[in-house]
């Protein structure tokens, strides 16, 4: 089968593209997170908790529809060893047809959403957000192809542009008094920017619709990915639905802001790693030793970036939340602490998804997504009688079991086994213990009032990463991990290896 846009298979070139593109993606995602984090702080002072609560009520429905809108076809495009232009065109039109149909369905469901929550304002919000689904369908295959070709620098540029424009639009609208519509306009600016830029930066254009052989296999892979995403959605969004239905928009607004303050940035940090990981591991499938090594280092890198942050956020939440969001949001502080701890083990399930998709084991991914969702829902129901805070604390208690179940399923067969996971997890675990201990000592020795609050918080953040790094270096595996990261500089622009072509 001719490949519409051939992919690179040379190991050295893959290494160069992965590291350079990965660094560009990290920089872009860092800027994106900074912009979004800053915008949330500004918007929290311009809007009311109820405004955020209204959007959070619609968010689960939008996420659900987007799962079917994607149909898992982007992952199928990235993972497939070779794919023809005709197959890509067929996938494009399938995506677009699904987007249009789902947009109509969501618009028709708008009155039901408003009735369910008892909030008439939700109907118009649903209709406006439904229209954005078509924009997503128009750009899905373009983005997938850029990922397939490991054009991470171009994708990083798209990330930065959409982040800047959406923040500008959202804050400007809030200042002009648009209220909750400011958040809708932010999403619209984000979707439109992605669509325009991906079509400008990708040379691929679809043919007109026609029947093409070979699409059935891609749809099968996409169906499994969609099923797994749907089950994961049920486990991770039911909390928003039930809190909004039982406790109302204000409680949901507090919970949603707490999630976006801590947990959402962690997931966003994982996106650039995942973007590189799935593309690179799909190319390395069949080279067990290299595959195992690359997967392990990527998961360790993700945990090294996120673990100190969530421990710090959990321990300083009572000081952090009033500073960032204002006194009106003080009730969100214990929710922030609990959700931070609940997110600490998220890299386990993220790494598991890389294994399932890159090895073409999407059927297994679907089954184990069901197990993970069942555990998450059980934890949710256990905490629900105690409101939003009870849900957050229950999620924190069950986090290792929920996320670990995915990794257990992925490691049952394939090149990455339980021995690899245990060896790679040891330095991260030691780093986490040292981080928590160091921050605990710091808080006992230096009270928040002894220093200016921003200085105290920044000192604690720096200490958390320093103690984590010291803990990692206590074992040989951690030293090897650091050595591998240092050796990445040979792939940096301008670096030449002995075997590289002139």
Backbone torsions as a table, in degrees:
resi	resn	phi	psi	omega
1	UNK	NA	121.7	178.7
2	UNK	-68.0	138.5	179.2
3	UNK	-86.7	127.1	-178.3
4	UNK	-59.6	-41.1	179.5
5	UNK	-137.8	96.2	-171.9
6	UNK	-56.9	148.5	178.8
7	UNK	-108.6	152.6	-179.9
8	UNK	-75.6	141.0	178.2
9	UNK	-123.5	-10.2	179.2
10	UNK	-65.9	130.9	-174.4
11	UNK	-60.5	-43.3	-177.5
12	UNK	-67.5	-42.1	179.3
13	UNK	-65.3	-40.3	176.5
14	UNK	-59.5	-40.4	178.6
15	UNK	-62.9	-44.8	179.2
16	UNK	-60.8	-48.0	-177.9
17	UNK	-64.9	-39.7	-178.1
18	UNK	-63.6	-46.8	-176.1
19	UNK	-72.0	-48.0	-178.8
20	UNK	-64.7	-47.0	178.3
21	UNK	-65.7	-37.5	178.9
22	UNK	-63.6	-41.7	178.6
23	UNK	-64.4	-42.0	177.3
24	UNK	-62.0	-40.0	-179.9
25	UNK	-67.0	-40.5	178.6
26	UNK	-63.1	-42.7	178.9
27	UNK	-62.6	-45.8	-179.8
28	UNK	-63.5	-43.1	-179.1
29	UNK	-68.1	-34.8	176.0
30	UNK	-61.9	-44.1	177.0
31	UNK	-64.4	-40.3	180.0
32	UNK	-62.7	-46.5	179.7
33	UNK	-62.9	-42.1	178.7
34	UNK	-60.9	-43.1	179.1
35	UNK	-65.0	-46.1	-178.6
36	UNK	-67.4	-39.5	179.2
37	UNK	-63.5	-45.7	178.5
38	UNK	-64.0	-39.0	179.6
39	UNK	-66.1	-35.7	178.1
40	UNK	-64.5	-37.8	177.8
41	UNK	-64.2	-45.2	-179.6
42	UNK	-66.3	-46.8	-177.2
43	UNK	-66.0	-31.8	178.3
44	UNK	-63.2	-24.8	179.0
45	UNK	-93.0	-12.5	178.7
46	UNK	-100.8	-24.8	-176.9
47	UNK	-118.0	170.7	-178.5
48	UNK	-98.8	156.5	174.2
49	UNK	-53.2	-36.5	179.7
50	UNK	-64.4	-32.1	177.4
51	UNK	-62.7	-46.4	177.6
52	UNK	-66.4	-34.7	179.4
53	UNK	-62.8	-38.3	178.7
54	UNK	-61.6	-45.5	179.9
55	UNK	-67.4	-37.5	179.3
56	UNK	-65.8	-27.7	176.9
57	UNK	-67.5	-36.6	-179.4
58	UNK	-81.9	-24.4	-173.3
59	UNK	-54.9	-44.0	179.6
60	UNK	-60.4	-40.9	178.6
61	UNK	-63.9	-42.8	179.5
62	UNK	-62.8	-43.3	178.4
63	UNK	-62.5	-42.2	179.0
64	UNK	-60.6	-46.6	-179.2
65	UNK	-65.2	-37.5	179.7
66	UNK	-65.5	-29.6	176.6
67	UNK	-61.8	-46.4	178.4
68	UNK	-73.7	-28.4	178.1
69	UNK	-62.7	-39.2	-179.5
70	UNK	-77.0	-37.6	-179.9
71	UNK	60.4	13.3	-179.9
72	UNK	70.1	8.1	-173.8
73	UNK	-73.7	-26.8	176.9
74	UNK	-64.8	-43.6	177.8
75	UNK	-64.0	-37.7	177.9
76	UNK	-63.3	-40.1	178.5
77	UNK	-63.8	-42.3	-177.8
78	UNK	-70.0	-41.8	-172.7
79	UNK	-77.3	-30.0	-174.7
80	UNK	-60.4	130.9	-178.1
81	UNK	-63.1	-39.8	177.9
82	UNK	-144.9	141.3	-176.8
83	UNK	-146.0	138.5	-175.4
84	UNK	-90.8	163.7	178.1
85	UNK	-62.0	-38.7	179.3
86	UNK	-63.9	-40.1	179.1
87	UNK	-65.0	-42.4	178.6
88	UNK	-62.5	-40.7	179.0
89	UNK	-63.6	-42.1	178.8
90	UNK	-61.6	-42.7	179.0
91	UNK	-63.4	-38.1	178.6
92	UNK	-58.7	-48.5	-176.8
93	UNK	-70.5	-32.2	174.8
94	UNK	-63.9	-44.9	177.2
95	UNK	-58.5	-45.0	-177.2
96	UNK	-66.6	-41.9	178.7
97	UNK	-63.9	-41.7	178.9
98	UNK	-63.8	-39.4	-179.7
99	UNK	-62.6	-46.0	-178.6
100	UNK	-64.0	-43.4	-179.2
101	UNK	-64.2	-43.8	-178.3
102	UNK	-69.0	-33.9	176.6
103	UNK	-62.0	-42.2	177.7
104	UNK	-64.4	-42.1	-179.7
105	UNK	-64.1	-41.4	-180.0
106	UNK	-66.7	-39.2	178.4
107	UNK	-64.4	-40.0	179.2
108	UNK	-68.6	-28.7	-179.6
109	UNK	-81.6	-6.6	-175.3
110	UNK	-55.6	-45.9	178.5
111	UNK	-61.7	-33.7	178.9
112	UNK	-67.4	-38.1	178.1
113	UNK	-63.7	-44.7	179.3
114	UNK	-61.8	-39.9	179.1
115	UNK	-67.3	-41.0	-176.8
116	UNK	-60.2	-44.6	-178.2
117	UNK	-89.0	-11.7	-175.6
118	UNK	70.7	30.4	-178.6
119	UNK	-126.5	97.2	-177.7
120	UNK	-57.5	-27.2	-177.9
121	UNK	-64.0	-21.4	-174.8
122	UNK	-68.0	-25.0	-176.9
123	UNK	-60.7	-49.4	-178.9
124	UNK	-68.6	-33.4	177.2
125	UNK	-62.6	-44.3	-179.8
126	UNK	-60.5	-43.4	-178.6
127	UNK	-62.5	-42.7	-179.1
128	UNK	-66.8	-43.3	179.7
129	UNK	-68.4	-30.0	178.6
130	UNK	-61.3	-37.1	-178.7
131	UNK	-62.8	-26.4	-178.7
132	UNK	-71.8	-17.3	-178.9
133	UNK	-63.4	-35.4	179.9
134	UNK	-64.6	-38.1	178.0
135	UNK	-61.8	-40.5	179.3
136	UNK	-63.4	-42.5	179.6
137	UNK	-64.5	-33.7	-179.9
138	UNK	-68.3	-25.8	-175.9
139	UNK	-107.9	-1.5	-171.5
140	UNK	-61.4	-47.9	-176.7
141	UNK	-73.3	-30.5	176.0
142	UNK	-62.5	-45.9	178.5
143	UNK	-64.1	-41.9	-179.8
144	UNK	-61.8	-40.6	179.8
145	UNK	-67.1	-37.9	177.8
146	UNK	-65.8	-36.0	173.8
147	UNK	-66.7	-43.2	-179.4
148	UNK	-58.2	-40.6	-179.4
149	UNK	-85.3	3.5	179.1
150	UNK	57.9	40.9	177.2
151	UNK	-89.2	62.2	-172.0
152	UNK	-71.0	-28.3	178.6
153	UNK	-66.1	-42.1	177.6
154	UNK	-64.5	-41.8	178.3
155	UNK	-64.5	-35.4	177.1
156	UNK	-63.3	-39.1	177.4
157	UNK	-62.2	-39.1	177.0
158	UNK	-63.7	-42.9	-179.9
159	UNK	-58.5	-45.6	-178.2
160	UNK	-65.7	-44.7	-177.0
161	UNK	-62.6	-45.9	-177.3
162	UNK	-68.9	-32.6	178.1
163	UNK	-66.0	-45.4	-178.5
164	UNK	-63.0	-49.2	-176.0
165	UNK	-66.6	-40.0	-178.9
166	UNK	-66.7	-38.9	178.8
167	UNK	-66.1	-44.5	179.3
168	UNK	-59.5	-47.3	-179.2
169	UNK	-63.3	-44.6	-177.6
170	UNK	-63.8	-47.3	-178.7
171	UNK	-68.2	-40.6	178.6
172	UNK	-61.1	-43.1	179.7
173	UNK	-65.0	-39.6	178.9
174	UNK	-64.9	-41.0	178.5
175	UNK	-64.4	-31.0	179.9
176	UNK	-83.1	-0.6	175.0
177	UNK	89.4	23.4	-179.3
178	UNK	-77.5	-10.2	177.7
179	UNK	61.4	-134.0	-176.7
180	UNK	-64.6	-20.3	177.0
181	UNK	-65.5	-20.4	176.3
182	UNK	-59.6	-39.1	-178.9
183	UNK	-71.1	-34.0	175.7
184	UNK	-67.0	-42.7	-179.8
185	UNK	-66.4	-32.7	175.0
186	UNK	-59.3	-46.2	-179.2
187	UNK	-65.6	-38.4	179.0
188	UNK	-64.1	-43.7	179.0
189	UNK	-63.2	-39.2	179.1
190	UNK	-62.3	-49.4	-177.0
191	UNK	-65.7	-42.2	-178.4
192	UNK	-67.2	-39.0	179.5
193	UNK	-65.1	-43.6	178.6
194	UNK	-59.4	-45.8	-178.1
195	UNK	-61.4	-50.1	-176.6
196	UNK	-62.7	-44.9	-174.8
197	UNK	-72.4	-37.0	-179.2
198	UNK	-68.5	-32.1	176.3
199	UNK	-74.3	-30.9	177.2
200	UNK	-72.3	-33.5	-172.2
201	UNK	-96.6	-13.3	178.4
202	UNK	-105.1	128.2	-178.8
203	UNK	-78.8	-13.8	-175.4
204	UNK	-72.8	137.3	175.7
205	UNK	-132.2	139.2	-177.0
206	UNK	-75.7	151.1	168.4
207	UNK	-78.6	171.8	174.6
208	UNK	-68.2	155.7	-176.3
209	UNK	-59.5	135.4	174.3
210	UNK	-160.7	158.9	-179.4
211	UNK	-72.4	131.2	-178.8
212	UNK	-132.2	133.2	177.0
213	UNK	-72.2	148.5	176.1
214	UNK	98.4	-10.5	-178.6
215	UNK	-73.4	-26.4	-177.2
216	UNK	-57.4	-41.7	179.7
217	UNK	-64.7	-38.6	177.9
218	UNK	-66.3	-38.9	178.4
219	UNK	-66.1	-33.3	178.2
220	UNK	-65.0	-47.1	176.7
221	UNK	-60.2	-46.0	179.5
222	UNK	-61.8	-36.2	178.6
223	UNK	-64.3	-41.3	178.0
224	UNK	-65.3	-43.0	179.0
225	UNK	-63.5	-42.1	178.6
226	UNK	-61.9	-43.3	178.3
227	UNK	-60.5	-43.9	179.0
228	UNK	-64.4	-41.1	178.8
229	UNK	-65.6	-37.0	179.5
230	UNK	-65.1	-44.9	179.7
231	UNK	-65.2	-41.2	177.0
232	UNK	-61.7	-39.0	177.3
233	UNK	-58.3	-45.0	-178.7
234	UNK	-61.4	-37.5	-179.7
235	UNK	-75.2	-25.1	-172.7
236	UNK	-109.3	-7.0	-179.2
237	UNK	-119.6	-9.5	179.4
238	UNK	-63.3	-27.9	178.4
239	UNK	-61.6	-42.2	179.1
240	UNK	-62.8	-42.4	-178.3
241	UNK	-64.2	-48.9	-175.2
242	UNK	-71.0	-40.0	177.6
243	UNK	-64.3	-42.9	178.5
244	UNK	-64.5	-39.9	-178.6
245	UNK	-70.7	-40.1	-173.9
246	UNK	-89.1	-41.9	-172.0
247	UNK	-104.4	-14.2	176.2
248	UNK	94.4	178.9	-171.3
249	UNK	-70.5	-32.8	-177.6
250	UNK	-67.9	-48.9	178.6
251	UNK	-61.6	-40.7	178.8
252	UNK	-67.3	-35.5	176.9
253	UNK	-61.5	-42.5	177.1
254	UNK	-62.8	-45.4	-179.3
255	UNK	-64.4	-44.2	-178.3
256	UNK	-65.0	-41.5	178.5
257	UNK	-67.1	-37.6	177.4
258	UNK	-61.1	-42.6	178.8
259	UNK	-63.6	-45.2	-177.1
260	UNK	-71.8	-24.3	179.1
261	UNK	-73.0	-34.8	-174.0
262	UNK	-120.2	-57.7	-172.4
263	UNK	-70.3	-43.4	-178.3
264	UNK	-59.0	-44.0	176.3
265	UNK	-59.4	-34.6	178.8
266	UNK	-64.7	-43.5	177.0
267	UNK	-64.2	-36.3	179.4
268	UNK	-69.1	-33.2	175.6
269	UNK	-63.0	-33.8	-178.2
270	UNK	-72.0	-21.3	-175.4
271	UNK	-61.2	-47.7	178.8
272	UNK	-64.2	-34.8	177.4
273	UNK	-65.8	-45.0	-179.8
274	UNK	-63.2	-38.7	-179.3
275	UNK	-59.5	-43.8	178.5
276	UNK	-74.0	-41.8	-172.0
277	UNK	-62.5	-49.7	-176.0
278	UNK	-63.9	-43.0	179.7
279	UNK	-64.9	-46.6	-176.5
280	UNK	-70.0	-45.0	-179.0
281	UNK	-65.3	-33.8	176.1
282	UNK	-63.0	-35.8	177.4
283	UNK	-73.8	-27.3	-177.4
284	UNK	-92.9	-1.0	-178.3
285	UNK	-59.3	126.0	-174.9
286	UNK	105.4	-17.4	175.0
287	UNK	-104.2	80.0	-165.6
288	UNK	-56.2	-45.5	-175.7
289	UNK	-64.6	-46.9	179.8
290	UNK	-67.8	-39.7	179.1
291	UNK	-59.6	-47.9	-178.1
292	UNK	-62.2	-43.0	-177.7
293	UNK	-66.1	-45.8	-178.6
294	UNK	-63.9	-44.8	-179.6
295	UNK	-60.4	-45.8	-177.4
296	UNK	-61.3	-45.7	-178.2
297	UNK	-66.6	-34.9	-179.9
298	UNK	-69.5	-40.4	177.6
299	UNK	-66.9	-41.5	177.5
300	UNK	-62.6	-40.5	178.2
301	UNK	-61.7	-44.6	179.8
302	UNK	-61.6	-42.7	-179.5
303	UNK	-70.8	-33.8	177.6
304	UNK	-65.8	-31.8	179.1
305	UNK	-77.6	-35.3	-170.6
306	UNK	-98.8	-34.0	-173.1
307	UNK	-60.6	-49.9	178.3
308	UNK	-60.3	-33.2	-178.1
309	UNK	-67.4	-44.2	-177.2
310	UNK	-72.0	-34.9	176.6
311	UNK	-64.7	-43.9	177.3
312	UNK	-60.5	-47.1	-178.7
313	UNK	-61.8	-40.3	-179.8
314	UNK	-65.1	-36.8	-173.9
315	UNK	-85.3	-21.8	-178.2
316	UNK	-111.4	8.7	-174.7
317	UNK	-52.6	-42.6	-179.2
318	UNK	-61.0	-24.8	178.3
319	UNK	-93.6	-36.7	-174.4
320	UNK	-68.2	-46.4	-173.0
321	UNK	-63.4	-50.3	178.6
322	UNK	-61.1	-34.7	179.9
323	UNK	-65.6	-44.1	-173.9
324	UNK	-81.7	-44.8	-171.4
325	UNK	-103.4	-18.1	-178.5
326	UNK	102.4	167.6	-175.9
327	UNK	-66.2	-22.4	179.6
328	UNK	-66.4	-14.8	-175.5
329	UNK	-111.2	15.0	-177.2
330	UNK	-56.6	-35.4	-178.6
331	UNK	-64.0	-14.9	179.4
332	UNK	-82.2	-11.9	-174.1
333	UNK	-59.2	-51.0	178.8
334	UNK	-65.1	-28.2	176.0
335	UNK	-68.8	-40.1	176.3
336	UNK	-58.6	-46.2	-178.6
337	UNK	-60.6	-44.7	-178.1
338	UNK	-68.6	-43.6	-179.3
339	UNK	-67.4	-31.0	176.0
340	UNK	-61.4	-46.8	178.7
341	UNK	-66.5	-35.0	178.6
342	UNK	-64.1	-27.6	-178.0
343	UNK	-85.0	-13.0	-172.9
344	UNK	-58.3	-33.5	-176.7
345	UNK	-97.6	5.5	-179.6
346	UNK	-57.8	-35.1	178.5
347	UNK	-58.3	-21.3	178.2
348	UNK	-65.2	-47.7	179.6
349	UNK	-74.5	-29.6	176.2
350	UNK	-64.6	-47.6	177.0
351	UNK	-61.8	-35.5	177.8
352	UNK	-63.7	-39.3	179.6
353	UNK	-64.4	-34.1	176.4
354	UNK	-61.9	-40.7	179.9
355	UNK	-64.7	-49.1	-177.4
356	UNK	-59.9	-49.1	-174.0
357	UNK	-71.1	-47.5	-175.5
358	UNK	-67.3	-24.8	177.7
359	UNK	-93.9	1.2	180.0
360	UNK	70.9	25.9	-177.1
361	UNK	-101.2	48.5	-174.5
362	UNK	-71.1	-25.4	175.5
363	UNK	-64.2	-43.7	176.0
364	UNK	-65.4	-38.7	179.0
365	UNK	-57.7	-39.2	178.9
366	UNK	-61.9	-44.0	-178.2
367	UNK	-66.0	-44.5	-177.4
368	UNK	-76.3	-23.1	171.2
369	UNK	-63.4	-34.9	176.4
370	UNK	-64.0	-41.7	177.8
371	UNK	-62.9	-45.5	180.0
372	UNK	-61.9	-44.0	-179.1
373	UNK	-64.6	-39.9	178.6
374	UNK	-61.3	-41.8	178.0
375	UNK	-66.3	-40.8	-179.9
376	UNK	-65.7	-40.7	179.7
377	UNK	-67.1	-38.5	177.2
378	UNK	-61.2	-42.5	177.8
379	UNK	-64.9	-39.8	178.6
380	UNK	-60.5	-48.8	-178.2
381	UNK	-64.9	-31.8	178.2
382	UNK	-67.2	-34.3	-177.4
383	UNK	-93.3	-14.9	-172.8
384	UNK	-59.3	-37.4	179.1
385	UNK	-58.3	-20.6	-179.7
386	UNK	-100.2	16.0	174.3
387	UNK	77.0	-160.4	-175.9
388	UNK	-59.9	-41.2	-179.8
389	UNK	-67.2	-38.7	177.4
390	UNK	-63.4	-40.0	178.0
391	UNK	-62.9	-44.3	-179.2
392	UNK	-63.9	-44.1	-179.2
393	UNK	-68.6	-37.2	176.9
394	UNK	-64.0	-39.2	177.2
395	UNK	-63.3	-38.6	179.4
396	UNK	-65.5	-40.9	-179.0
397	UNK	-65.4	-38.1	-175.5
398	UNK	-92.5	2.7	-169.9
399	UNK	-59.6	-46.2	-177.7
400	UNK	-62.3	-43.0	179.7
401	UNK	-66.3	-43.1	-177.6
402	UNK	-64.1	-53.3	-176.9
403	UNK	-76.3	-33.6	179.4
404	UNK	-66.1	-26.7	-180.0
405	UNK	-62.2	-36.0	178.3
406	UNK	-65.3	-45.7	-178.2
407	UNK	-68.1	-35.8	175.8
408	UNK	-59.9	-42.2	178.9
409	UNK	-66.9	-39.1	-177.8
410	UNK	-71.3	-30.2	-175.3
411	UNK	-89.2	-1.0	-179.5
412	UNK	-65.8	-25.9	173.1
413	UNK	-152.2	165.5	-176.8
414	UNK	104.5	178.3	-174.6
415	UNK	-69.1	-22.1	-179.1
416	UNK	-101.8	112.1	-178.5
417	UNK	-109.2	-175.7	-176.8
418	UNK	-67.2	-30.7	178.0
419	UNK	-64.2	-42.8	177.3
420	UNK	-61.4	-42.3	-178.7
421	UNK	-65.5	-44.6	-179.2
422	UNK	-63.8	-42.1	179.8
423	UNK	-64.7	-40.8	-179.0
424	UNK	-74.7	-27.1	-177.8
425	UNK	-80.1	-21.1	-176.3
426	UNK	-59.5	-52.6	-179.4
427	UNK	-64.0	-33.7	179.0
428	UNK	-66.9	-42.3	177.8
429	UNK	-62.4	-43.0	177.2
430	UNK	-64.1	-39.4	177.7
431	UNK	-62.1	-40.3	179.6
432	UNK	-64.9	-42.1	179.2
433	UNK	-63.3	-44.0	178.8
434	UNK	-65.1	-37.3	179.2
435	UNK	-61.8	-50.8	-179.0
436	UNK	-62.8	-41.9	-179.7
437	UNK	-65.3	-43.6	-179.5
438	UNK	-63.2	-42.8	178.5
439	UNK	-66.7	-37.3	177.9
440	UNK	-61.5	-43.8	177.8
441	UNK	-64.4	-42.4	179.8
442	UNK	-59.6	-43.6	-178.4
443	UNK	-67.7	-30.8	177.8
444	UNK	-74.1	-36.0	-176.9
445	UNK	-82.2	-33.5	-176.1
446	UNK	-126.0	105.2	177.7
447	UNK	-71.2	151.8	-179.5
448	UNK	-55.3	-33.3	-178.2
449	UNK	-77.4	-11.6	-178.2
450	UNK	-72.3	-32.2	178.1
451	UNK	-119.1	161.9	169.3
452	UNK	-55.9	138.2	-172.1
453	UNK	-55.8	-46.6	179.3
454	UNK	-60.0	-39.3	179.0
455	UNK	-65.3	-42.8	179.1
456	UNK	-60.9	-42.5	179.4
457	UNK	-66.4	-44.6	-179.7
458	UNK	-65.8	-38.1	177.1
459	UNK	-63.1	-41.1	177.4
460	UNK	-65.0	-39.0	178.4
461	UNK	-64.1	-45.3	178.1
462	UNK	-62.6	-40.5	179.3
463	UNK	-64.7	-37.7	-178.9
464	UNK	-61.4	-43.6	179.1
465	UNK	-71.7	-35.9	177.8
466	UNK	-64.6	-45.7	178.9
467	UNK	-66.2	-37.0	177.4
468	UNK	-61.5	-47.2	179.2
469	UNK	-60.9	-38.9	178.2
470	UNK	-64.4	-39.6	178.4
471	UNK	-66.2	-39.1	178.5
472	UNK	-60.3	-39.7	-176.1
473	UNK	-75.6	-1.7	179.5
474	UNK	-71.2	-20.8	-177.9
475	UNK	-121.5	158.2	-175.7
476	UNK	-62.7	-38.9	179.9
477	UNK	-60.8	-38.6	177.4
478	UNK	-65.8	-37.6	177.4
479	UNK	-66.2	-39.5	177.0
480	UNK	-65.4	-39.4	178.0
481	UNK	-59.3	-48.1	178.9
482	UNK	-62.8	-40.2	179.1
483	UNK	-61.7	-42.0	178.6
484	UNK	-62.5	-40.6	179.8
485	UNK	-66.0	-37.3	178.5
486	UNK	-67.3	-35.0	-178.9
487	UNK	-73.2	-9.2	178.1
488	UNK	-62.4	-18.4	-177.0
489	UNK	-64.1	-18.3	178.8
490	UNK	-68.8	-17.8	178.0
491	UNK	-93.7	-1.7	-177.2
492	UNK	-70.3	155.5	178.4
493	UNK	-53.4	131.3	179.6
494	UNK	96.2	-18.8	-179.8
495	UNK	-81.5	146.0	179.2
496	UNK	-129.9	134.8	174.2
497	UNK	-98.5	163.1	-174.9
498	UNK	-62.2	-33.0	-176.0
499	UNK	-96.4	4.0	-176.5
500	UNK	-77.0	145.7	-179.2
501	UNK	-68.9	145.7	178.9
502	UNK	-78.5	NA	NA
